[in-house]
């Protein structure tokens, strides 16, 4: 079992990811991490990169569902 790594939260809610964790997850400046809370514990993982141009283009196709008349619930 790997040793527990500890870092401190700043007054701005920021923390440093320990070097051993960054190496283990292959994290580099600019990479995103995802947090998942389950049963009082938090897991982090390297988040998949998002193609922002593709996401913005896709967003334009979803406007047909933004009208209240389209709400089936």
N, C-alpha and C positions, 0 to 999 in steps of 0.2 A: 504494500500500500504506500502511495506517495505521501510525503509529509504535507501537512496543512500549510498553506501560504497565507500570510496576513498582510493587508495593507490598510491604510487609514483613509477615512472619508474626510475631504476638506470642507470648509464652510460653504463652498459652492456645490457640494455634492459630488465632487470629482475624486477619483482615486487612480493610483498607478497599478497597472496589471504587472505583477511580479515577472521578472525576466524568465524564470523557469516556465511560467504559464505561457508567456508570449512565444517562447521557443517551442513548447509542446503543441500549441495551436497554430504555429507558423504565422503569427500575427506581425504585421508591419505597420508603420505610420500610414494612416489613411484607411486601414481596414476597419470594418464594422464588426461589432460583436453583438450577439443576441443573448438576452437573458430569459430564463424560464423559472418561474417560482412554482414549487410543488411541495406540499407537505411541510412548509416552513423552511425549505431549503432552496437555494438559488443555484442554477447551473448556467454556465456561460459557454458559448461556442462561437467559432468564427462564422459570421453571417455570409451568406452567398452574396456576391456582387450583383447589383441591380443595374440593368441597362436603362439609364434614365430617359434616353431618347425613345426607347421602345415603350417604357411605362407611360410617358406623356402621350405618345401616339395612341396607345390603348385606352387611356383615360377619355380621349375624345369620342371613342366608340360607345362609352357607357352612359352617355348623357340621356339616352332614351329611357333609362330607369330612374332618373332623378325627379320625375314629375309625380306628385302625390296621386294622380289618377292611375298610375301604374302600380300602386301598392296593392298587392293581392291579399295582404294580411288583414 
